[in-house]
Amino acid sequence: MLRISDTIHLADWEMSENFTRSQGPGGQNVNKVETAVELRFEAERSPHLPPAVKARLKRLAGRRWTLDGAILIRAEETRSQARNRELARQRLVELVQAALVAPKRRIATKPTLGSQRRRLQAKSVRGTVKSLRGKVDDDE
């Protein structure tokens, strides 16, 4: 059971972990110990998440969202399998918590009278500068 918030908990059957060898340089251990963790969370099938949260989660997950509606999180930062496992679960919790926050609706506002006047003043100054770029008469 993974606790996301006071109201949302993820069951163990929704998550599966796969352990593989970490990439990159290492010592003698790197070729024989499977410390990297790939956490798979079945987000689309989860009964604990509302549809709106699932939609936001899909957008936030990006490339980590698979075609069958699961989220893949890979952690291979440390040399400890247990620590990598904690990191992967922590990333999942942060991702779901970010999806729980509904974005605020933007309220359209009118431009102030001062900003309108400043814009028109800047336009007229710019127009004057451009009009002075014309050809010069040689009648002097």
N, C-alpha and C positions, 0 to 999 in steps of 0.2 A: 504494500500500500504506500503510495507516494502522495504526500500532502501538498497541494498547490495553494489553497486558501482555506478559510474556515468552512466554506461550503463545498469545495471541489477537492475530491481525492481520486487518484488514478489507481485502478486495481492492478494487481501483478500480472494478470492474464493479458492486459493491454500492452505490456512491454516485454520485449525479449532482448537478451544480450548475446552477442557473439564476440568471442575473443580471438584476436589474430596477432601476428607478429608486428611490432612497430616498424615503421620505415625510418630511414636515415642512418647515420653512423652510430656505432655503439661498440661495446666490447665483445667478449666471448658470449655474453648472455643474450645478445640481441637476436642471434640466429636460432635460439632454442626455447626462449620463454615468450609466451603469448601474453603480452601486457596491454596491447591496444584493445579498446572496447568499442564495439559498434552497437549502440542502443537503438532499437527499433520500436517506435510507439505507433500503435494502430489508431491514429487520430480520427479517421473517417468512421470507424466502427465503434468509437467510444461512446457509451451511453451517458457518461458524466459531463460531456461538454455540449452546450447549446449550439444550434446551427450557426448563429452569428459569430460565436467564438471560433468555431471551426473554419469559417470563411476568413476571418482575420488571421488565424493561425496558418492557413494555407498561403496567404500573401506574405506573412512574415518569414515563413520557413524557406520560401524560394526554391532553390535547387535541392534542398534536403527533403522536399515533399516528393514522394514516389507516385507513380501512376495509379497504384492501387490504394492510395490514401494513407500511407504511413510516413512517419518522419524518421529519417536516419541521422543520428548524431554520433560522430566518431571522436573519441578522445584518446590521444597517444602522447600527451605531453610529459608524463612522468614515467619512471621506471617501475612503478608499483601498479599492479593490476587493480588493487582495491581503490587506490587514489584516482586512477583513471575512470573507474566505475562511478565514484562519487562525482567527479567533474562532469561526466556525461549526464547523470541524473540532475545535477544542479543546472546545467544548460537547458535541459528540458523544462524544468520548473520555471526558469527565467523566461523562456520562450512562451510558455502557456500563460504566465502572469502578464506578459506584455500583450498577449491577445485578449486577455480579459478586459483590458481598459478600452472602452469605446471612445473613438475620436470625437472631439467636440465639433459641433456644426458651426461653420463660419457664418457670422452675421454680416451681411453687406452693409456698409456705411457710406454716406454721401461724402464727397470731398468738401472740406471747409471752404468758406468764401475766400479766406486768405490764401489757401493753396491754389485755388483756381486763378486768383489774380496774379500770383507769383508765376504760375505756368504761362499765362498769357503774356506777361511782361518778358519772360525769358524767350518766348517765341518771337516777340516783336524785336528784341535785341538781336536775336539770331538772324532774323530776316534782314535787318539793317546791315549786319556784317556781310551777309551774302550779296546784298544789292551793291555794296561798295566794291565787290570783286570784278565788276564789269570792266569793259575796255576803257582806257584813258584817252580823252580827246587831246589833240595836239594844237588847239587853237589859242594857246596862251603865248 
